[in-house]
Amino acid sequence: MAQKEEKRNRLAPGLTGRLSDEATRLVSERIRSGALSPFACHDASAIRRDACERDRDTCVRPAFVRDSEKIVHLPAYNRLAGKTQVFSFRANDDLTRRGLHVQLVARVSRDVGRALGLNLDLIEAIALGHDIGHTPFGHAGERFLSDVYHERRGRWFFHNVQSVRVLDQLAGRNISLQTLDGAICHNGEFEQQVFETSGLAEFDTFDRVVESCWELGDEEISHLRPMTLEGCVVRVSDIIAYVGKDRQDAIACGLCSEDTFDDGLGGAYNAWALSAFVADVVEHSVGKDRVEMSEEGFAEMRRAKRENYEKIYGAGEVNGDFSVPMRELFARLYAHELDALEAGDESAAIFAHHIRPLERRLAFYGRTYDWEGDPDRTVVDFISSMTDDYFVATCEAAFPDARSLFPQRGYFTGVRP
């Protein structure tokens, strides 16, 4: 049987998805030796707020394996399966949700990390936890929540900063500094050609950085650099994982066609990107103390991402015509939850579904949730934790007029059940 012709990107002909002979030799030697790169983060280097015996590194459960296990058992991780990646209100269960996205990032990151001789357990922990603070309805929901939070408190909401809050404080699971740092530095909205590590080595500085992100938003976040090469790998892999996959989803839901995109690859861009960008990163990073791409690779990644913004991200329901009523609903829900807190009504969902369950889980680890000290932050915690469906159900119950606003999903439009 004749092999299917390999897809090529006419806009980036130099990105073949193959390594040079020298890079192949270096990667092969590294893999055969089984040794980590001298620039890898070792398990023994894990830094935790509480150096307790329970979280000690062992041969059966290394330090960063523990982080991954802690993360995947969190309710917040489970909820990622119910949160928008790009498309909302679509009756198509094959479209990517946030839960699949973090797994795809973990997969791409491990491919790159394995070739570079990095700590795959740390890479996996960062990738699985990097979006755990994401809002319902993707980046549109993130903007709407940030707008109302900034109007009330002058502070900014970003999902990567909330991911750190969830992992470090709301979960109370003693996650390592390296994993937390990778989560806050992952933000795929700020692509770079070269990623160098920051030199961060302790929690005091990290805590000041986190606080600056709440206060300054983009001004601080755009300058973040990971403390480990593993964090650098996850950051670039985040973009690699979504830039082509989002195109496949856009075609699957009918927003775009196979001929929409300038590179001519259509949905095949995902397979091309996974091969081409991974090889480009490995080719230009193997044996180095940084992670980088070629000029052609970086230019193509930026071009493809920009085209996605032009043809996909601004056209979804929550970003398009539905954005004004959705923004208003976020503001109304925010005020509604603040009122429930001030009334102290224990029957309200913010108590029954958020505060009390959090208190019970934190009590197991000897921690508490200071929900009374900053009601606005408690409301932000609650809304950002919601799945799409929970947000819709809450708005429909609290605001009867909202029931007519949400697009109706139908699996059998144009077909017979």
C-alpha positions in Angstrom: 0.0 0.0 0.0 1.3 3.4 -0.9 2.2 5.7 2.0 0.1 8.8 2.4 2.0 11.9 1.2 3.6 13.9 4.1 1.9 17.2 4.7 4.1 20.3 4.3 3.5 23.8 5.5 4.1 26.1 2.5 4.7 29.0 4.8 7.4 27.3 6.8 9.2 25.0 4.4 12.3 24.7 6.7 10.3 23.0 9.5 10.4 19.4 8.5 9.8 17.7 11.8 13.1 16.0 11.6 16.3 16.5 13.7 19.7 17.1 12.3 22.2 14.2 12.5 24.0 15.9 15.3 20.9 16.6 17.4 19.8 13.0 16.8 23.1 11.8 18.1 22.9 13.9 21.2 19.3 12.9 22.0 20.0 9.2 21.3 23.1 9.3 23.6 21.1 11.0 26.4 18.2 8.5 26.1 20.6 5.4 26.0 22.5 6.6 29.1 19.3 7.2 31.1 21.0 10.1 32.8 19.3 13.5 33.3 20.7 16.6 31.7 23.0 18.6 34.0 20.4 21.4 33.7 17.5 19.2 34.8 15.7 19.7 38.2 16.3 16.7 40.4 13.7 15.3 42.8 15.9 16.0 45.8 15.8 19.7 44.9 12.0 20.0 45.5 11.2 22.9 47.8 8.0 22.8 49.9 6.5 25.1 52.5 6.3 22.3 54.9 9.3 19.9 54.9 7.2 17.2 56.5 8.1 13.5 56.5 4.9 12.6 54.5 6.1 14.4 51.4 9.7 13.1 51.5 11.2 12.0 48.1 11.3 8.2 47.9 12.3 5.7 45.2 8.7 4.6 44.8 7.1 8.0 45.0 9.6 10.7 43.9 8.9 14.3 44.9 7.2 15.5 41.7 5.3 12.3 41.3 3.7 13.2 44.6 2.7 16.6 43.1 1.0 15.0 40.1 -0.9 12.7 42.3 -2.0 15.5 44.6 -3.2 17.5 41.6 -5.2 14.8 39.8 -7.1 14.0 43.0 -8.4 17.6 43.5 -12.0 18.4 42.8 -10.7 21.4 40.8 -8.9 19.1 38.4 -12.0 17.0 37.9 -13.9 20.1 37.0 -11.6 20.9 34.1 -13.6 18.3 32.1 -16.6 20.7 32.3 -14.8 23.9 31.3 -14.5 25.5 27.9 -11.2 25.3 26.0 -12.4 27.4 23.1 -16.0 26.5 22.2 -19.0 26.7 24.4 -22.7 25.8 23.9 -21.8 23.2 21.2 -23.6 19.8 21.1 -20.4 18.0 20.1 -18.7 15.9 22.8 -15.6 15.5 20.6 -14.6 19.2 21.0 -11.7 19.8 23.4 -12.5 20.7 26.9 -10.0 22.1 29.4 -9.4 18.7 31.0 -8.2 17.2 27.7 -6.0 20.3 27.0 -3.9 19.8 30.1 -3.3 16.2 29.2 -2.3 17.2 25.7 0.1 19.8 27.2 1.5 17.0 29.4 2.0 14.8 26.4 3.8 17.3 24.3 5.9 18.5 27.2 7.0 15.0 28.0 8.1 14.4 24.4 10.3 17.5 24.5 11.5 16.8 28.0 12.5 13.3 27.3 14.6 14.3 24.3 16.3 17.0 26.4 16.9 14.8 29.4 14.7 16.7 31.8 12.7 15.6 34.8 9.5 14.2 33.3 7.7 13.9 36.6 8.1 17.7 37.2 7.0 18.4 33.7 3.9 16.3 34.2 3.0 18.0 37.5 3.3 21.5 36.0 1.3 20.5 32.9 -1.5 18.9 34.8 -1.8 21.8 37.2 -1.2 24.8 35.0 -4.9 25.5 34.1 -6.5 24.3 37.4 -7.5 27.9 38.3 -9.2 28.5 34.9 -12.7 30.0 34.8 -15.8 28.7 33.0 -16.0 29.8 29.4 -12.3 29.9 28.7 -10.4 33.2 28.2 -13.6 35.1 27.7 -14.8 34.1 31.2 -11.4 35.0 32.5 -11.7 38.5 31.1 -15.2 39.0 32.4 -14.3 38.0 35.9 -11.2 40.1 35.8 -13.2 43.1 34.7 -15.6 43.0 37.6 -12.9 42.1 40.1 -10.8 45.1 38.9 -13.8 47.5 39.0 -14.5 46.5 42.6 -11.0 46.0 44.1 -8.5 47.4 41.5 -7.0 43.9 41.2 -6.7 41.6 38.2 -7.7 38.0 37.7 -5.6 35.7 35.6 -6.1 32.0 35.5 -2.4 31.2 35.9 -2.2 33.2 39.1 -5.5 31.5 40.4 -3.9 28.2 39.5 -1.2 28.9 42.1 -3.9 30.0 44.6 -5.8 26.8 44.1 -2.8 24.5 44.4 -1.0 26.4 47.1 -3.8 27.6 49.4 -7.3 26.4 48.5 -6.1 22.7 48.2 -3.7 22.8 51.1 -1.6 20.0 49.6 1.9 21.3 50.1 2.8 21.4 46.4 6.4 22.1 45.5 7.7 25.6 44.6 8.9 24.2 41.3 5.4 23.1 40.3 3.8 26.3 41.5 6.3 28.4 39.6 5.8 26.4 36.4 2.0 27.0 36.7 2.2 30.7 37.2 4.8 31.1 34.4 3.1 28.9 31.8 0.9 31.7 30.3 0.7 30.8 26.6 -0.5 34.3 25.7 3.1 35.5 25.9 5.2 33.5 23.4 9.0 33.8 23.3 11.7 32.5 21.1 14.1 31.9 24.0 13.2 30.8 27.5 15.8 31.2 30.2 15.4 30.4 33.8 14.8 33.0 36.5 17.1 31.8 39.3 14.1 31.8 41.8 15.0 29.6 44.8 12.7 30.3 47.7 9.1 31.0 48.6 9.5 34.5 50.0 10.4 35.9 46.6 7.7 33.8 44.9 5.0 35.1 47.2 5.9 38.6 46.3 5.7 37.8 42.6 2.3 36.3 43.1 1.0 39.3 44.9 2.4 41.6 42.2 0.5 39.6 39.6 -2.8 40.3 41.4 -1.9 44.0 41.7 -0.3 44.7 38.3 -1.8 42.0 36.0 -0.2 41.9 32.5 2.5 44.3 33.5 4.0 41.7 35.9 2.8 38.5 34.2 4.4 39.3 30.8 7.8 39.3 32.4 7.6 36.0 34.3 10.3 33.4 33.6 10.2 29.8 35.0 12.8 28.8 37.6 13.3 25.4 35.8 13.9 24.2 32.3 11.0 21.9 32.9 8.8 25.0 33.4 10.2 26.5 30.2 9.3 23.3 28.3 5.7 23.4 29.6 5.3 27.0 28.6 6.2 26.5 25.0 4.4 23.1 24.8 1.2 24.8 25.9 1.1 26.8 22.6 2.2 23.7 20.6 -0.6 21.7 22.1 -3.4 24.1 21.3 -2.5 26.0 18.2 -3.4 23.1 15.8 -5.9 21.4 18.0 -8.0 24.6 18.2 -8.1 24.6 14.4 -9.4 21.0 14.3 -12.2 21.9 16.7 -13.1 25.1 14.7 -13.5 22.9 11.6 -15.4 20.2 13.5 -18.0 22.7 14.8 -18.4 24.4 11.4 -16.8 27.7 12.2 -14.0 27.2 9.7 -13.4 24.9 6.7 -10.3 23.0 5.6 -9.5 25.9 3.3 -9.8 28.7 5.9 -6.2 28.9 6.9 -3.3 30.5 5.0 -0.9 27.6 5.4 -3.3 25.3 3.4 -3.1 22.5 6.0 -6.6 22.8 7.5 -7.1 20.3 10.3 -3.8 18.6 9.4 -2.0 21.6 10.9 -2.3 19.9 14.3 -0.2 16.9 13.3 2.2 19.1 11.4 2.6 21.4 14.4 3.2 18.6 16.9 6.0 17.2 14.7 7.5 20.4 13.4 7.5 22.5 16.6 8.6 19.7 18.9 11.6 18.9 16.6 12.4 22.6 16.3 12.5 23.1 20.1 14.6 19.9 20.6 17.0 20.8 17.8 17.8 24.2 19.2 17.7 23.3 22.9 19.5 20.0 23.3 22.5 20.3 25.6 21.8 23.9 26.5 20.8 25.6 29.7 17.8 27.3 28.0 14.8 26.3 25.8 14.6 28.0 22.4 13.2 27.8 18.9 14.7 28.7 15.5 13.7 32.1 14.0 11.6 30.3 11.4 9.9 28.1 14.1 9.1 31.1 16.3 7.9 33.2 13.4 5.5 30.4 12.3 4.2 29.8 15.8 3.4 33.5 16.1 1.8 33.6 12.7 -0.4 30.6 13.3 -1.5 31.9 16.7 -2.3 35.3 15.2 -4.3 33.6 12.5 -6.2 31.7 15.2 -7.1 34.9 16.9 -8.4 36.4 13.6 -10.4 33.4 12.5 -11.3 31.4 15.6 -11.1 33.0 19.0 -13.0 36.1 18.3 -15.9 34.3 16.6 -17.0 31.8 19.3 -20.4 32.5 21.0 -18.9 33.9 24.3 -16.5 36.1 22.4 -18.9 37.1 19.6 -22.5 38.4 19.7 -23.1 36.8 23.1 -20.2 38.6 24.8 -22.2 41.6 26.1 -24.9 39.5 27.9 -22.3 37.1 29.2 -20.2 40.0 30.6 -23.3 41.3 32.3 -24.1 37.9 33.8 -20.6 37.6 35.3 -21.2 41.0 37.0 -24.7 40.1 38.2 -23.5 36.7 39.5 -20.6 38.4 41.3 -23.0 40.8 43.1 -25.4 38.0 43.8 -22.7 35.9 45.6 -21.4 38.9 47.5 -25.0 39.5 48.8 -25.2 35.8 49.9 -22.0 36.1 51.8 -23.1 39.3 53.5 -26.4 37.8 54.4 -24.7 34.7 55.9 -27.3 32.5 54.5 -25.9 28.9 55.0 -28.4 27.6 52.5 -26.8 29.6 49.7 -24.7 27.7 47.2 -21.6 29.7 47.9 -21.7 28.2 51.4 -23.0 24.7 50.6 -21.0 24.1 47.4 -17.9 26.1 48.0 -17.0 27.4 51.5 -18.1 24.4 53.7 -16.5 21.7 51.4 -13.3 23.7 51.2 -13.2 24.0 55.0 -13.7 20.3 55.4 -10.9 19.4 53.0 -8.5 21.9 54.4 -9.2 20.8 58.0 -7.8 17.4 57.1 -4.4 19.1 56.5 -4.7 21.4 59.5 -5.5 24.4 57.3 -8.3 26.9 57.2 -10.1 29.0 54.6 -10.4 32.7 55.5 -13.5 33.4 53.5 -14.6 36.2 55.7 -11.4 38.2 55.5 -11.8 39.1 51.9 -15.4 38.5 50.5 -14.4 39.6 47.0 -11.7 37.1 46.8 -14.1 34.4 48.1 -16.5 35.2 45.3 -13.7 35.1 42.8 -12.6 31.7 44.1 -16.2 30.5 43.8 -17.0 31.8 40.3 -13.6 30.7 38.8 -14.1 27.2 40.2 -17.4 26.8 38.3 -17.9 24.5 35.3 -19.8 26.0 32.3 -22.9 24.0 33.2 -22.8 25.0 36.9 -22.5 28.7 35.9 -25.4 28.4 33.6 -27.5 26.5 36.2 -26.7 29.2 38.8 -27.6 32.1 36.6 -30.9 30.4 35.4 -31.8 29.8 39.1 -30.8 33.2 40.3 -32.0 35.3 37.4 -35.1 33.9 35.6 -34.6 36.3 32.7 -31.2 34.6 32.0 -32.9 31.4 30.9 -33.7 32.8 27.4 -30.1 34.1 26.9 -28.1 30.9 26.7 -27.9 29.2 23.3 -29.8 25.9 23.3 -27.6 22.8 22.6 -29.1 20.2 20.3 -27.4 17.0 19.3 -30.0 16.1 16.6 -30.2 19.3 14.6 -30.5 18.2 11.0 -30.4 14.5 11.9 -33.0 12.0 13.3 -32.4 10.5 16.8 
